[in-house]
């Protein structure tokens, strides 16, 4: 739908329109708040803006949802009972359901994940199962949230696969994430915190110096709180965008402060073959890295050009062959469904070639048009249906001996779909499971990194510590970064449990 034809979103009667707005964008990607929803003080109170509009209102006695589009006006209303009126969460859910039913009927679309807009549907699945068993969970997903049977079964299958990993990696286990926010070039779909080497490569040296200081502080915090390192993940950006000497400096710094030999998994993203040389791959193996990601996204040269990649499909084949020769424990490869210039036939052609390479893991992403990406800013809309691509891909993955092992969703993903990791038996990416399912703490270092602290026990406590977003800000505000990292100790002091060293003193800390 052209941007000028998109309906605006007007929400009234709620403290926040966040949930309603994201639900509307499932049906109308790119729709924006207007009037009171956009906090436009110039908009007179009670006035309904002109033009295409999705409307949701929680009144004192009733709820209302409406759609004005293409000369049609449709409205739904429902009485507001006393119990719902006093519960903001229940009020939002009831209003969202009323609006969802209206939009589904008026557009003829049934989103595969129904009412769910959250990132972690498996977390919701486990909570429902814990609260009432599998029958309750099934009713919640299929009936209350209108999730398709296909997506519900996919979630159940992955939850079964993840169960032993959740048990094995519970607190006091933790993972270390290291952010290297530099890339050789910026991909058109990317919204991660990453800068090109040409533009900000001069910051890499100072960045690595400050990064080691944060690594030292992080190792100290982990030791003080009796945490046990399970996995290391160096991501970005593209860590192999560093030159060989810089990469050596980085890996040596990690090894100085953490026992890399004791981890169950050590991963480095080597996603771009245009900067991942045989020498760099050999260096990774020298430092004990067992898992790398070499991410084609597509094996079609014209699609690679369209997304701003400076390499071709043959470069990917060569890089994969070098990694395979060096004997990494597992090689992950990413593909994206819905890239500009791609179609179903081309996507399946790519998938067939990648399956023939037999990587240990294969992650199938759906294109997400985030606000910061070049594609979103250009409002690109020339891709074939990602849903049709994934529908054709999943059976091929299963036939090739892969099974799904982790899943997450993102806002603004095309056609309300998901990203799913597939694996050969025994090669599951443990870090991917741990971070997406919030199994244990992720101690994160570097620009844009977010430390996620998780304490076990009957009530799981979670706290996030944010680093400065961009490399230059990270360097300028490094004292603040280190000070925030000291918050790890404060968190564990207040959230000790029987699985955390010192847990027998939990009452002294209000745990």
N, C-alpha and C positions, 0 to 999 in steps of 0.2 A: 504494500500500500504506500503511495507517495506520501512524504512527510506532511504535506499540506492537507491531506485527507484524513490524517490520523485524528481520532477523537482526543480531546483534552480529558483530564481526570480531575473531578471535583469531589472531595471527601469532606463531610461535615459531621460534627457530633462525636468525633474520636480525638483522643489526645495525640495520636499519630496516624497518618494515612499510609504508613510504610507498607503494611501487608496488603492493603487494598490496591495500592499502586503497582506492586509487583504482580499481583494476580491479573490486573488489567493488561499488563505487558505480556503475559502469556498469550493472550488473544491478539493484542495490538502492539507488537514490538516497537519501541521508540516513542510510545505515547508519554506525554508529560503532564504534570499537574498544572492546573490553571486556577485562577481566582484564589479563594481562601486556602486551597491545598498548596498553592505556591507562595502563601503568605504575602499576597499582593495587597498591600494596604490601600491601594487606590481602588480596589474592587469593592463597591458598596456592599454592606452586610445584607445577606439574603438574596442578592442578585445572581441569577444563573447566566454564565457567559453564553454568548451566541456561538453557533457553529457546532461541528461534531463533538459529542460529549458522552463520557461515561460518568454516571452520578451515583454516589453512595452516601446515605445519611442515616445516622443513628439518632432518632428523635426521642422525646420523653415517653411516648406511648407506642411508637411503631418504628420499624426499619423500612427503608426504601432504597431501591436500586433502579437505575434507569439507563437507557442507551438511546442517543439521538444520532442517527447516522444515515446518510443517503436518502433523506426525506422520510425516514421511518422513526417513530418514537415508541419505545417499549418500556413499560414500568412494572416492577414487582414490589409488593408490600407484604410485610409480616408483622403481627403484633409482637410487642416487646414484653416478655414476662418479668416479674420482679427479680427472679434469681439471675437472669441474664443481665438485667440492668445494673446490678451491683457487682458484676464481674467483668472487668475490661477485656480480659482475654477471651472469655466466652462470648462477649458482645461482638468482638472483632470476627471471631470464627463464624458466628451466626450470620453477620452481615456479609462476610466473604462468601458463604455458601449461597445466600440469596442472590448475590451478584453473579457468582459462578454459574448457577443454573440459568440465569437470564442470558448471559453472554454465550453459553454453550448452545442454547436454543436459537438465539438470534443469528449466530455466526455459522452454525452447523459444524463447529469444531469440537472435538473431544480431546483435550490434552492428555497425553499418555500417562502423566503423573497426576492428573486430576487437579485437586485443590492444593497439592503440595508444592510449595515454592522453596523449601529449605534445601540447604546444601547436603545434608546427611540423612537421607531417608532410612538408612540402616540403623542409625541411632534411634529413630522413632520406632522402628520395627522391634528392636530389642526391648525398649521401654514398654511397649504394648504387650509383648510376650511375657515380660516379667510381672506386669500388673495383672494380667488376666489369662495368659496362656495363648496358644496359637489361634484358637477360634476367635478370641477377642481381637487379636492383631489383624486377622484376615478381615473381620467385619469392619474394623476401623479403616483399613486401607481401601477395600473394595467398595464398601457401602458409604461410609461417612465421608471419605476423601475422594471417591470415584477414580481411584487408580486402576489402570487396566490390569487384567489378569496377567498379561505377559510381563509387565514391569514388576508386579508383586512377586511373581514366581522367580524373577531374576534376583530381586532383593533377598528372598528367602534362601536361594541357592548360595549366594555370596555370604550371607550370615552364617550358614552352616560351615563353609570353608574357613571363615575367620575365627570361629570359636576357639580352637586351640591356640591361635596366635594372641588372642586377647588374654588368655590365661597365662601364657608364657611371658608376656611382656608387661604385666601389670606393675604398678609401683612396688619397689623402689627403682624399677628399670626406667631408663630415659634414653632419648635420642639426641644427637648433636646435629644441628643444621648450620651450615656455613654458606653465607650469601656472597657470590661473586657477581656483582651487577654490571658486567661488561659483556658486550657482544661484538662480533666483527661487523655486522650490519643489523638493523632493526627490522624484524618481520612485520608485515602490514597488519597482522591480526593481533600482535603482542600488546599487552597493557601492563606487563611486569615492570618492576623498577630495574631498568637496564639502560646503559649508555653505550654508544658505539666507541670502539677503540680510537677511531679517527678523531672523534670529538673530545673525549675525556680520558684517553689513554695515559696522559701525563699524571693522572691521579692514582694510577695503579700502585706505584711504589709507596707513596705515603699511606694509601689505603691498606696495603698489606702490613705495614708497620703498626697501624692502629688496630687492625684486625687481630694481630697477635696479642696485644694488650687485653683485648676483650676475650680472646680464647683463654688466656691465663686467669682472668677474673671468673670466667665461667667454670673452668676446671676446679678452681678453689671453692666456688659455691656448691658444685656437685659433691665434692669431697666432704665439705662441712655438713651436708645434709644426708650423707650416707647413700647417695644415688649410685646406681650401677649402669654404666654405659652399655647399651645393647646395639645401637646402629649409628652410623655416621652417614650423612648425606650432604654432599657439596653441590649446590645448585646455583641458579642465577636467573637471568643472564646465562652466559656460557662460560663455565670455568676454564675450558681449554682455549678460550680467547686470550688467556695470558700466554706470554711467550714461555719458552721452556725453562729459563732461569726463574721467572716469576712463579711458574707452576711448582717448581722445586721448592722455592721459598715457602709457598703456601702449604704444601704437603708436609714439609719438615716442621713447620710451626704447629700443625695439628698433631704430629707425632710427638713433639716435645711435651705437649700438655695433656695428651690423652693416650691411653693404652690401646692403640689401634689393633693390636694382635688379639685383644680379648673380645672384640665385637663379633656379633653374629652376621653382620652385613655392613659393608663399606661401599658406598655408591658415589660416583661422580658423574654429573651430566656432561657428556661429550657430544652433545647433540648436533653440532655443526661440523660436517666433514671438511669445510673450507678452512677450519682452524685446528682440526684434530689430526696431528701428524703421527706417523708410526713412532717417532721418538717420544712424543707426549704420552701415547698409550703405554709404551714400555715403562715410562716414569711412573705412571699410575700403578702398574703391576709391581714395580720395585717397592712402592710404599704400602703394598698390601691391599690396594683397591680390588674388590672382586666383582663389582657390578658396575656397568656403564650404560648410559643411555645414548644411543645413536639414532637420532630422530629424523626420519625422512619427511614426515608430514604428507608427502606425495612422492611418487616415483616418476612423475610426468614433468618433463623439463619446462613446458609452457606454464604449468601451474606453479612451479618453483619460482619462475621469473615473476609471475603475477603477485606473489606474496613477498617479494623482495629478497629472496635467497640468492646468494652469489655463487652457488655451486649447482651441479647437475646430478642426475640420477646415477651416473657412472661413478662420481665421487663418493656417493653413499655406498655403492657396492664395494669400492676399494677400501673405504674406511672400515666397513663391517668385516671384510676379509682379514684385514690387519688385526682387528680386535679378536676375532675368532682364533687366529694363529697364535696370539699371545696367551690364550687359555683363560679368559675371564670366566668366573663362575656362572654369570648370567649376563646377557646383553638384552637390554630393553629397546624397543623401537616404537615410536609414536606415529599414529596417522590421524588426520583430521578430516572428518566428514563435513562437506559443505563449503570447501574452499572455492574462491572465485576462479572461474575457468574450468572447474572440474565438473564431471557428471557421474552418473551411477556406473556406467561402463568403465570410465577411467578410474574411478575409485576402486572398483573390484579388480581391475587389472593391477593396480598398485598393491592391493591386499594379497592377491595371488602370488605376486613376486616376493613380497616380504615373507609370507608364509613359507615359501620355498626355501628362503634363507634359514628358517627354523630358529629364530631368536628365542631365548628363554621366556621373555615377556613381550607382549604386544598390547599397547594401550590405544584404544579407539576413542578419540575425542570428538565431540561435536563442536563446530565453530561457534564461538561466543563473541558477539559484537559488543565488547565493553566500550565504555565512553572514551577511554584513553587510546584505543587502538586506531590506527590510520583507516582501517576498513570501516569502522563505525563513523568516523568523521566524514568519510567519503560517502557514507550511507550505501555501501555496496550491497546489491541484492540480486546478483546474477548467478547464484549457486543453485544447483539442483537440490532436490529434497534430501536432507540428511537422514530423515526417518527411513526413506526407502533404501539409502545406502547401508544403514545399520541393520535393517531387516534382512538384507541380502548377506551382510557380513557375519552376523552372529552364528548362523548354521555352519558357515565355512570354518570359523574359528573352532567350533566344537568338533567338526569332522577331522580337523588337523591335530587334534589332541590337546587343545587348550581349554581351560575352564576359567570362568570369571572369578576374580578374588578380591577386587575392591571397586568401589563405585562412589562417585560424588557428582553433584550437580552445581551449576553456576547460574547466576542471574543473567538474563539476556542471551541464554543459549538458544540457538535456532530450534524452533518447533518443540520447545519445552522438553528437550531430551537430556541425556546423561553422558558422562565420561566413564568408561569401564576398562579396568585393567584385566587382561587375560594372561594366563601363565601355563607353562608346562608343569606337570606334577612335581612338587618339591622345590620349585624355583620362585615361589611367591615373594614379592617385594615387601619385606617386613616393615620398612619405614613407611611405605605408602599406607599400609593398614593402620599403623600406629598413629599417624598424623590425622588421617581422615576420621578415624573412629575414636580419637581422643583417649587412647589406651593409657598412655603415660605422658610425662612431661617431655616437651621438645625445647631444649635449651638452644636458642638461635643466636647467631652472631653475624654482624655485618649490616650494611645499609639495607633498609627495607625489611629486615628480619623481625619476626614476631615470636618471642618466647611464650610458649603456652604451658603453664604450670598446672599439673593435674595431681590431685591427692585422692587416693582410694578411700574405701570405707563405705558405709551404708549410703551416705550422700556424697557424691563426687563433687569436689570443689575444683573450679577452674578459674585461673587468672591469666591475663595476657599482659606482657611487658613489650612495649613497642620501641624499636630503634628508629632513628631519623631515616627518612625515606630515601633520599638521594645521596650519592657518594660525597659530594661537596659538603652537604649538611652534616653527614656522618662524621667527617673529618673535623669540621668546625665545632661541633657539639659533642665531642667524644667524652668529655668529662661527665656529661649528662648520661650518655650511654652507659658508662661504667657504674654510675650511681644507681641507675635503674636496675642493673644486673644484680646489685646487692639486695634488691627486693626479693630475690629467690629465697634467701634465708628467712625473711619476714613471713613469706607465704608458708613455708614448711613449719615454722615455729607455731603458727596458728592452725595448722591442718595436719598434725601428726596422727597417725593411726597405727593399728597393730602391725601393718606391713612395712612401716617406716622406722628406721633406727631411732630409738628414743620414744617409741610409741607407748611404752609403759608409763611415760610421764605426760600423756596427752591431757589429763585433767588440769595440769599446771598451766597449760597453754590454751585452755578452752576448746580443745580438740574433741 
